[in-house]
């Protein structure tokens, strides 16, 4: 755990509790470890117990796993009661649960009516709903469930995890792109709505990071970059994928009332220049 001594900034989060949805994923795990290293008690919410236990083994401070499905309000309410019983009311909510589905992904980037290729017309309606539910409704429902506890807590804030696809829709993944765009709009709406209550709401828009969900799209079975990876890196001025720990400075800035107490309703890209590059 020595690496966590060298966090880019080290806000004092002692006495605070952070709820991290999707806390067992590649990015969510980094968030949970960093928040714990700053003194926060961390509640990891995820459906996957095995991976959550693996993350807990890497967390130095007081942390616990609570099984929850962010698309199910009843499940979230049950997790909330468990969090309150273990840690008391939280002051930080990280809406990190998200992802895509093969059922909501086309095989083609442009419609060419190619036989045997899954195109827009063959996208599965269930998959489309699942992706939108996970990325948009999951953040909305988790905020509905936990925001009552956040209000009135010192340093209360919500941080949503958006995506580059919210700015410009990426090919092949219409539901994911649409859901992340909706999430950015929701971030601004919530920031305005909760400002009088002292609850700040912001978002991070990561560029391209290799995670368990997109690894097969970015690398082939031999570990070689796919054509999609080559296109991504050509469109990223820094010419590489991000490392998960490169999100932590932005995360810790946003959860620190000393650093960002007058910041709400913003979406911060951490993308290696992807959003700034026109391609020519």
C-alpha positions as a Markdown table, in Angstrom:
| # | Residue | x | y | z |
|---|---|---|---|---|
| 1 | Unk | 0.0 | 0.0 | 0.0 |
| 2 | Unk | 3.0 | 2.3 | -0.1 |
| 3 | Unk | 1.9 | 3.8 | -3.4 |
| 4 | Unk | -1.1 | 5.4 | -1.6 |
| 5 | Unk | 1.2 | 7.6 | 0.4 |
| 6 | Unk | 1.9 | 9.4 | -2.8 |
| 7 | Unk | -1.6 | 10.5 | -3.7 |
| 8 | Unk | -1.6 | 13.7 | -5.8 |
| 9 | Unk | -3.5 | 15.6 | -3.1 |
| 10 | Unk | -4.4 | 14.4 | 0.3 |
| 11 | Unk | -7.6 | 16.0 | 1.6 |
| 12 | Unk | -8.6 | 15.2 | 5.2 |
| 13 | Unk | -11.6 | 13.0 | 5.0 |
| 14 | Unk | -11.4 | 11.7 | 8.5 |
| 15 | Unk | -14.9 | 11.2 | 10.0 |
| 16 | Unk | -16.6 | 11.1 | 6.6 |
| 17 | Unk | -18.2 | 8.1 | 5.0 |
| 18 | Unk | -18.1 | 7.6 | 1.2 |
| 19 | Unk | -20.4 | 5.4 | -0.7 |
| 20 | Unk | -18.9 | 4.1 | -4.0 |
| 21 | Unk | -21.3 | 2.3 | -6.4 |
| 22 | Unk | -19.5 | 0.0 | -8.8 |
| 23 | Unk | -16.7 | -0.1 | -6.2 |
| 24 | Unk | -15.4 | -3.4 | -7.3 |
| 25 | Unk | -14.6 | -2.4 | -10.9 |
| 26 | Unk | -11.1 | -1.3 | -12.1 |
| 27 | Unk | -11.9 | 2.5 | -11.6 |
| 28 | Unk | -14.2 | 2.1 | -8.7 |
| 29 | Unk | -11.6 | 0.1 | -6.8 |
| 30 | Unk | -9.1 | 2.9 | -7.2 |
| 31 | Unk | -11.6 | 5.4 | -6.0 |
| 32 | Unk | -12.3 | 3.3 | -2.9 |
| 33 | Unk | -8.7 | 2.9 | -2.0 |
| 34 | Unk | -7.9 | 6.6 | -2.5 |
| 35 | Unk | -10.8 | 7.7 | -0.4 |
| 36 | Unk | -9.8 | 5.3 | 2.4 |
| 37 | Unk | -6.2 | 6.5 | 2.2 |
| 38 | Unk | -7.5 | 10.0 | 2.9 |
| 39 | Unk | -9.3 | 8.8 | 6.1 |
| 40 | Unk | -12.8 | 8.2 | 4.9 |
| 41 | Unk | -14.8 | 5.1 | 5.8 |
| 42 | Unk | -15.8 | 3.5 | 2.5 |
| 43 | Unk | -18.9 | 1.6 | 1.6 |
| 44 | Unk | -18.4 | -0.4 | -1.5 |
| 45 | Unk | -21.7 | -1.1 | -3.3 |
| 46 | Unk | -21.7 | -3.8 | -6.1 |
| 47 | Unk | -23.4 | -6.9 | -7.2 |
| 48 | Unk | -20.2 | -8.9 | -7.3 |
| 49 | Unk | -19.2 | -10.1 | -3.8 |
| 50 | Unk | -16.0 | -11.9 | -4.9 |
| 51 | Unk | -14.5 | -8.9 | -6.6 |
| 52 | Unk | -15.6 | -6.7 | -3.8 |
| 53 | Unk | -13.8 | -8.9 | -1.3 |
| 54 | Unk | -10.6 | -8.6 | -3.4 |
| 55 | Unk | -10.9 | -4.8 | -3.3 |
| 56 | Unk | -11.4 | -4.8 | 0.5 |
| 57 | Unk | -8.2 | -6.8 | 0.9 |
| 58 | Unk | -6.3 | -3.8 | -0.6 |
| 59 | Unk | -8.0 | -1.1 | 1.4 |
| 60 | Unk | -6.1 | 0.1 | 4.4 |
| 61 | Unk | -8.8 | 1.8 | 6.4 |
| 62 | Unk | -12.4 | 1.0 | 7.6 |
| 63 | Unk | -14.3 | -0.3 | 4.6 |
| 64 | Unk | -17.1 | -2.8 | 4.0 |
| 65 | Unk | -19.0 | -4.4 | 1.1 |
| 66 | Unk | -22.7 | -4.1 | 0.7 |
| 67 | Unk | -24.4 | -6.0 | -2.1 |
| 68 | Unk | -26.7 | -3.8 | -4.2 |
| 69 | Unk | -28.1 | -3.4 | -7.7 |
| 70 | Unk | -28.2 | 0.3 | -8.6 |
| 71 | Unk | -31.1 | -0.3 | -11.0 |
| 72 | Unk | -33.3 | -1.6 | -8.2 |
| 73 | Unk | -34.4 | 1.0 | -5.6 |
| 74 | Unk | -35.4 | -1.7 | -3.1 |
| 75 | Unk | -32.0 | -3.1 | -3.3 |
| 76 | Unk | -30.4 | 0.3 | -2.8 |
| 77 | Unk | -32.7 | 1.0 | 0.2 |
| 78 | Unk | -31.6 | -2.2 | 1.8 |
| 79 | Unk | -28.0 | -1.3 | 1.3 |
| 80 | Unk | -28.6 | 2.2 | 2.7 |
| 81 | Unk | -29.9 | 0.7 | 5.9 |
| 82 | Unk | -26.8 | -1.5 | 6.2 |
| 83 | Unk | -24.5 | 1.5 | 5.5 |
| 84 | Unk | -26.2 | 3.6 | 8.2 |
| 85 | Unk | -26.0 | 0.8 | 10.7 |
| 86 | Unk | -22.3 | 0.2 | 10.0 |
| 87 | Unk | -21.0 | 3.7 | 9.4 |
| 88 | Unk | -23.7 | 6.3 | 10.0 |
| 89 | Unk | -24.8 | 8.8 | 7.4 |
| 90 | Unk | -22.5 | 9.2 | 4.4 |
| 91 | Unk | -21.3 | 12.6 | 3.1 |
| 92 | Unk | -19.8 | 11.4 | -0.2 |
| 93 | Unk | -21.5 | 9.5 | -3.0 |
| 94 | Unk | -19.5 | 8.3 | -6.0 |
| 95 | Unk | -21.8 | 7.0 | -8.7 |
| 96 | Unk | -19.3 | 4.8 | -10.4 |
| 97 | Unk | -21.5 | 1.9 | -11.5 |
| 98 | Unk | -21.8 | 1.7 | -15.3 |
| 99 | Unk | -20.9 | -0.3 | -18.4 |
| 100 | Unk | -22.1 | -1.5 | -21.8 |
| 101 | Unk | -23.6 | -4.7 | -23.1 |
| 102 | Unk | -22.9 | -6.7 | -26.3 |
| 103 | Unk | -26.7 | -6.8 | -26.7 |
| 104 | Unk | -26.6 | -3.0 | -27.2 |
| 105 | Unk | -23.5 | -2.9 | -29.4 |
| 106 | Unk | -23.4 | -3.0 | -33.2 |
| 107 | Unk | -20.7 | -4.8 | -35.1 |
| 108 | Unk | -20.5 | -2.1 | -37.8 |
| 109 | Unk | -19.6 | 1.6 | -37.4 |
| 110 | Unk | -21.6 | 2.7 | -40.4 |
| 111 | Unk | -24.7 | 1.2 | -42.0 |
| 112 | Unk | -23.6 | -0.7 | -45.1 |
| 113 | Unk | -26.4 | -3.4 | -45.1 |
| 114 | Unk | -23.7 | -6.1 | -44.8 |
| 115 | Unk | -25.2 | -9.6 | -44.5 |
| 116 | Unk | -24.2 | -11.4 | -41.3 |
| 117 | Unk | -23.1 | -8.2 | -39.5 |
| 118 | Unk | -25.2 | -7.1 | -36.4 |
| 119 | Unk | -26.3 | -3.6 | -37.3 |
| 120 | Unk | -28.5 | -1.0 | -35.7 |
| 121 | Unk | -31.7 | -2.8 | -36.6 |
| 122 | Unk | -30.6 | -5.9 | -34.7 |
| 123 | Unk | -29.9 | -4.3 | -31.4 |
| 124 | Unk | -31.7 | -6.0 | -28.5 |
| 125 | Unk | -34.3 | -3.9 | -26.8 |
| 126 | Unk | -33.5 | -5.5 | -23.4 |
| 127 | Unk | -29.9 | -4.8 | -23.8 |
| 128 | Unk | -30.6 | -1.1 | -24.7 |
| 129 | Unk | -32.7 | -0.8 | -21.6 |
| 130 | Unk | -30.2 | -2.5 | -19.4 |
| 131 | Unk | -27.4 | -0.2 | -20.5 |
| 132 | Unk | -29.5 | 2.9 | -20.0 |
| 133 | Unk | -30.7 | 1.7 | -16.6 |
| 134 | Unk | -27.2 | 1.0 | -15.4 |
| 135 | Unk | -25.6 | 4.2 | -16.5 |
| 136 | Unk | -28.3 | 6.7 | -16.0 |
| 137 | Unk | -31.1 | 5.4 | -13.8 |
| 138 | Unk | -28.5 | 3.7 | -11.6 |
| 139 | Unk | -26.9 | 7.1 | -10.7 |
| 140 | Unk | -30.3 | 8.8 | -10.4 |
| 141 | Unk | -31.7 | 6.1 | -8.1 |
| 142 | Unk | -28.6 | 5.9 | -5.9 |
| 143 | Unk | -28.7 | 9.7 | -5.5 |
| 144 | Unk | -32.4 | 9.5 | -4.6 |
| 145 | Unk | -31.6 | 6.9 | -2.0 |
| 146 | Unk | -28.5 | 8.5 | -0.4 |
| 147 | Unk | -29.0 | 12.2 | -1.0 |
| 148 | Unk | -31.3 | 12.6 | 2.1 |
| 149 | Unk | -28.4 | 11.4 | 4.2 |
| 150 | Unk | -25.8 | 13.6 | 2.5 |
| 151 | Unk | -27.7 | 16.8 | 3.0 |
| 152 | Unk | -26.5 | 18.6 | 6.1 |
| 153 | Unk | -23.2 | 16.6 | 6.3 |
| 154 | Unk | -20.0 | 18.6 | 6.2 |
| 155 | Unk | -18.5 | 18.5 | 2.7 |
| 156 | Unk | -21.5 | 16.7 | 1.2 |
| 157 | Unk | -21.0 | 16.0 | -2.4 |
| 158 | Unk | -21.9 | 13.6 | -5.3 |
| 159 | Unk | -19.5 | 12.7 | -8.0 |
| 160 | Unk | -20.9 | 11.0 | -11.1 |
| 161 | Unk | -18.7 | 9.1 | -13.6 |
| 162 | Unk | -19.4 | 10.1 | -17.1 |
| 163 | Unk | -17.5 | 9.4 | -20.3 |
| 164 | Unk | -16.1 | 10.9 | -23.5 |
| 165 | Unk | -19.0 | 9.4 | -25.3 |
| 166 | Unk | -21.2 | 12.0 | -23.6 |
| 167 | Unk | -19.6 | 14.7 | -25.6 |
| 168 | Unk | -19.5 | 13.0 | -29.0 |
| 169 | Unk | -21.2 | 9.6 | -29.4 |
| 170 | Unk | -18.8 | 6.8 | -30.1 |
| 171 | Unk | -19.6 | 4.4 | -32.9 |
| 172 | Unk | -21.1 | 1.0 | -32.1 |
| 173 | Unk | -22.5 | 1.9 | -28.6 |
| 174 | Unk | -25.6 | 4.1 | -29.0 |
| 175 | Unk | -27.2 | 3.3 | -25.6 |
| 176 | Unk | -24.0 | 3.8 | -23.6 |
| 177 | Unk | -23.3 | 7.1 | -25.3 |
| 178 | Unk | -26.9 | 8.3 | -24.9 |
| 179 | Unk | -27.0 | 7.3 | -21.2 |
| 180 | Unk | -23.7 | 9.1 | -20.4 |
| 181 | Unk | -24.9 | 12.2 | -22.2 |
| 182 | Unk | -28.1 | 12.0 | -20.1 |
| 183 | Unk | -25.9 | 11.6 | -17.0 |
| 184 | Unk | -24.0 | 14.8 | -17.7 |
| 185 | Unk | -27.3 | 16.7 | -18.0 |
| 186 | Unk | -28.5 | 15.1 | -14.8 |
| 187 | Unk | -25.3 | 16.2 | -13.1 |
| 188 | Unk | -26.1 | 19.8 | -13.9 |
| 189 | Unk | -29.8 | 19.5 | -13.0 |
| 190 | Unk | -28.9 | 18.0 | -9.6 |
| 191 | Unk | -26.3 | 20.6 | -8.9 |
| 192 | Unk | -28.8 | 23.3 | -9.5 |
| 193 | Unk | -31.6 | 21.5 | -7.5 |
| 194 | Unk | -29.5 | 20.8 | -4.4 |
| 195 | Unk | -27.4 | 24.0 | -4.3 |
| 196 | Unk | -29.6 | 25.6 | -1.6 |
| 197 | Unk | -29.2 | 22.5 | 0.5 |
| 198 | Unk | -25.4 | 22.7 | 0.4 |
| 199 | Unk | -25.0 | 19.5 | -1.6 |
| 200 | Unk | -22.5 | 19.8 | -4.5 |
| 201 | Unk | -22.9 | 17.6 | -7.6 |
| 202 | Unk | -20.1 | 17.2 | -10.2 |
| 203 | Unk | -18.8 | 14.7 | -12.6 |
| 204 | Unk | -15.6 | 13.3 | -14.1 |
| 205 | Unk | -15.6 | 12.3 | -17.8 |
| 206 | Unk | -12.8 | 9.8 | -18.2 |
| 207 | Unk | -11.2 | 9.3 | -21.6 |
| 208 | Unk | -10.1 | 5.9 | -22.6 |
| 209 | Unk | -8.9 | 3.5 | -19.8 |
| 210 | Unk | -8.6 | -0.2 | -20.1 |
| 211 | Unk | -11.1 | -1.9 | -17.8 |
| 212 | Unk | -12.5 | -5.4 | -17.5 |
| 213 | Unk | -15.6 | -4.4 | -19.5 |
| 214 | Unk | -13.8 | -3.0 | -22.6 |
| 215 | Unk | -10.6 | -5.0 | -22.6 |
| 216 | Unk | -11.9 | -7.5 | -25.3 |
| 217 | Unk | -12.8 | -4.6 | -27.5 |
| 218 | Unk | -9.4 | -3.0 | -27.2 |
| 219 | Unk | -7.1 | -6.0 | -27.4 |
| 220 | Unk | -7.5 | -9.3 | -29.3 |
| 221 | Unk | -6.9 | -12.8 | -28.0 |
| 222 | Unk | -3.1 | -12.5 | -28.5 |
| 223 | Unk | -3.0 | -9.2 | -26.5 |
| 224 | Unk | -2.5 | -7.1 | -29.6 |
| 225 | Unk | -4.3 | -3.7 | -30.1 |
| 226 | Unk | -7.4 | -4.0 | -32.2 |
| 227 | Unk | -8.2 | -1.5 | -35.1 |
| 228 | Unk | -10.5 | 0.3 | -32.6 |
| 229 | Unk | -7.6 | 0.8 | -30.2 |
| 230 | Unk | -5.5 | 2.2 | -33.0 |
| 231 | Unk | -8.3 | 4.7 | -33.9 |
| 232 | Unk | -8.7 | 5.7 | -30.3 |
| 233 | Unk | -5.0 | 6.4 | -29.8 |
| 234 | Unk | -4.7 | 8.3 | -33.0 |
| 235 | Unk | -7.6 | 10.6 | -31.7 |
| 236 | Unk | -5.9 | 11.0 | -28.3 |
| 237 | Unk | -3.2 | 13.7 | -28.5 |
| 238 | Unk | -1.2 | 12.1 | -25.7 |
| 239 | Unk | -1.2 | 8.8 | -27.7 |
| 240 | Unk | -2.0 | 6.4 | -24.9 |
| 241 | Unk | -4.6 | 5.0 | -22.6 |
| 242 | Unk | -5.1 | 6.6 | -19.2 |
| 243 | Unk | -4.0 | 4.9 | -16.0 |
| 244 | Unk | -6.7 | 4.5 | -13.3 |
| 245 | Unk | -4.6 | 6.4 | -10.7 |
| 246 | Unk | -4.6 | 9.4 | -13.1 |
| 247 | Unk | -8.3 | 10.0 | -12.2 |
| 248 | Unk | -7.6 | 10.4 | -8.5 |
| 249 | Unk | -6.4 | 14.0 | -8.5 |
| 250 | Unk | -9.6 | 15.1 | -10.0 |
| 251 | Unk | -11.7 | 12.9 | -7.7 |
| 252 | Unk | -10.0 | 14.1 | -4.6 |
| 253 | Unk | -10.2 | 17.7 | -5.7 |
| 254 | Unk | -14.0 | 17.3 | -6.2 |
| 255 | Unk | -14.7 | 15.7 | -2.8 |
| 256 | Unk | -12.6 | 18.2 | -0.9 |
| 257 | Unk | -14.6 | 21.2 | 0.3 |
| 258 | Unk | -11.4 | 23.1 | 0.9 |
| 259 | Unk | -10.3 | 22.6 | -2.7 |
| 260 | Unk | -13.7 | 22.8 | -4.5 |
| 261 | Unk | -16.2 | 24.2 | -2.1 |
| 262 | Unk | -17.5 | 26.7 | -4.7 |
| 263 | Unk | -17.6 | 24.1 | -7.5 |
| 264 | Unk | -20.8 | 22.5 | -8.6 |
| 265 | Unk | -22.4 | 21.4 | -11.8 |
| 266 | Unk | -19.1 | 20.9 | -13.7 |
| 267 | Unk | -18.0 | 17.9 | -15.7 |
| 268 | Unk | -14.2 | 17.5 | -15.8 |
| 269 | Unk | -12.6 | 15.6 | -18.7 |
| 270 | Unk | -9.6 | 13.5 | -17.9 |
| 271 | Unk | -8.9 | 12.3 | -21.4 |
| 272 | Unk | -5.4 | 12.9 | -22.6 |
| 273 | Unk | -6.7 | 15.6 | -24.9 |
| 274 | Unk | -9.3 | 13.5 | -26.7 |
| 275 | Unk | -12.1 | 16.1 | -26.3 |
| 276 | Unk | -9.8 | 18.9 | -27.5 |
| 277 | Unk | -8.7 | 17.2 | -30.8 |
| 278 | Unk | -10.6 | 17.7 | -34.0 |
| 279 | Unk | -8.8 | 14.9 | -35.8 |
| 280 | Unk | -6.9 | 17.2 | -38.2 |
